[in-house]
Every structure is written in structure tokens, then in C-alpha cells.
Amino acid sequence: MRRKLKEKRKQSFFSRFFVVLMIVVSVIFVLGIVREYVKRVELDREISQLENELEKLKLKKKNFLSSIDAYGSEFFVEQEARMKFNLKKPKEQVVIIPVNKIAEASIADEINSNENNNKTNNKQVNLFAWWQYFFS
């Protein structure tokens, strides 16, 4: 009988030990799975960010290629030749207006408009002065 009791205790100890061991192993596996899931979520997020960046770079590349096409166009070459090298087409006349003349013209326009405003202001002030003279 003692022997059976000892064997039962040994079996129960080993079965308890086995259960605890299985729980520990299960927890280790679950932790590993959770870590892998977190890594996968982070990688998915990074992939989506990189895809967005790729789309932006593709758009930038498209704009760059279209600007290259624009720089190679006949119109752009002609404009650059006119602006940078002061070139002109045959049978074409170039008129140069000095900046000072333009500034003088705009100043003259401002003076004329100010004189017109002053005349109307002087009339109003003059009428007020006569009103004060006669009725005050």
C-alpha cells in the first residue's frame, strides 16, 4: 500500500510537473506569436508609408520629366535666347524702354491724380469757409 501511495505521488508530481511545463512552453509560444504579430503590423505600416513615398516620388519624377520637355521646346529656347543673350529674329525690331522713363510716367500719373483730388478738396474747404463766414 505504501508503494502504491508512493507511485501515485510520483505520478501526480510528474503530471503536475508536466502540466506546469506545458503551461510554461505554451506561454513562451504565445509570447513569440505576439512578438511576430507586432513586427508584422509595424512592417505593414512601414510598407504603406514607403508606398506613399513612392507615389510622391513618381509624381515628382513625372513633373521633372515634363519640365525637361518644356526646357527642350522651341519656345523656351527662344525665350532664353532673347532674355539672356539679347538675340532677336531676322526682320524683327527691338524696342528698349529705359526704366527711368517708366518710373517718370508713373510718377506723373500719380501727380495728376493728386492734383485732381486736391482741387475737389479745396472746393469743399472753400465752401465750408464761406459758410462759416456768413452764418457763424
C-alpha positions in Angstrom: 0.0 0.0 0.0 2.8 2.3 0.8 4.2 1.5 -2.5 1.1 2.4 -4.3 0.9 5.7 -2.5 4.4 6.5 -3.4 3.7 5.7 -7.0 0.6 7.8 -7.0 2.6 10.7 -5.5 5.3 10.2 -8.1 2.7 10.1 -10.9 0.9 13.2 -9.5 4.2 15.0 -9.2 5.2 14.2 -12.7 1.7 15.0 -14.0 1.8 18.4 -12.2 5.3 19.0 -13.4 4.2 18.1 -16.9 1.2 20.4 -16.7 3.4 23.3 -15.4 6.0 22.6 -18.1 3.3 22.6 -20.8 1.9 25.9 -19.5 5.4 27.5 -19.5 6.0 26.2 -23.0 2.6 27.5 -24.1 3.3 30.9 -22.7 6.6 31.1 -24.5 4.9 30.2 -27.8 2.2 32.7 -27.2 4.8 35.4 -26.5 6.6 34.5 -29.7 3.5 34.7 -31.7 2.5 38.1 -30.2 6.0 39.5 -31.0 5.8 38.3 -34.6 2.3 39.9 -34.9 3.6 43.2 -33.6 6.6 43.1 -36.0 4.2 42.3 -38.9 2.0 45.3 -38.0 5.0 47.6 -37.9 6.2 46.2 -41.2 2.8 46.7 -42.8 2.8 50.3 -41.5 6.3 50.9 -42.9 5.3 49.4 -46.2 2.3 51.7 -46.6 4.5 54.7 -45.7 7.0 53.6 -48.3 4.3 53.1 -50.9 3.1 56.7 -50.2 6.6 58.0 -50.6 7.0 56.0 -53.8 3.8 57.7 -55.2 5.1 61.1 -54.3 8.5 60.3 -56.0 6.7 59.1 -59.1 4.7 62.3 -59.3 7.9 64.3 -58.7 9.6 62.3 -61.5 6.7 63.0 -63.8 6.9 66.7 -63.1 10.6 66.7 -63.6 10.4 64.9 -67.0 7.7 67.4 -68.1 9.9 70.3 -67.1 12.7 68.7 -69.1 10.4 68.5 -72.1 9.5 72.2 -71.6 13.1 73.2 -71.4 13.8 71.4 -74.7 10.9 73.1 -76.5 11.4 75.7 -79.2 9.5 78.4 -77.3 11.7 78.0 -74.2 14.9 78.1 -76.2 13.7 81.2 -78.0 12.8 83.0 -74.7 16.2 82.2 -73.1 18.0 83.4 -76.2 16.0 86.7 -76.1 16.4 87.3 -72.3 20.0 86.0 -71.7 21.8 86.8 -74.9 19.7 89.7 -76.3 19.1 87.9 -79.6 16.3 88.6 -82.0 14.7 87.0 -85.0 15.6 88.3 -88.5 13.4 91.3 -89.6 12.4 91.9 -86.0 12.8 95.2 -84.3 13.6 95.5 -80.6 12.4 98.5 -78.6 14.1 99.2 -75.3 12.3 101.5 -72.8 14.5 102.7 -70.1 13.3 102.0 -66.6 13.6 105.7 -65.6 11.1 106.7 -68.3 8.6 104.2 -67.0 9.1 105.4 -63.4 8.7 109.1 -64.5 5.5 108.3 -66.4 4.0 106.5 -63.3 5.1 109.5 -61.1 3.5 111.9 -63.5 0.2 109.9 -63.4 0.3 110.0 -59.6 0.9 113.8 -59.5 -2.0 114.4 -61.9 -4.4 112.3 -59.8 -3.3 114.0 -56.6 -3.9 117.5 -58.2 -7.4 116.4 -59.2 -8.1 115.2 -55.6 -6.7 118.5 -54.2 -9.0 120.6 -56.4 -12.0 118.8 -55.1 -10.8 119.1 -51.5 -10.0 122.8 -52.0 -13.6 123.4 -53.2 -15.0 121.7 -50.2 -12.8 123.6 -47.8 -13.6 126.9 -49.5 -17.4 126.3 -49.3 -17.1 125.5 -45.6 -15.1 128.7 -45.0 -17.7 130.8 -46.7 -20.5 129.1 -44.8 -18.6 129.8 -41.5 -18.1 133.5 -42.6 -21.7 134.2 -43.3 -23.6 132.0 -40.9 -21.4 131.9 -37.8 
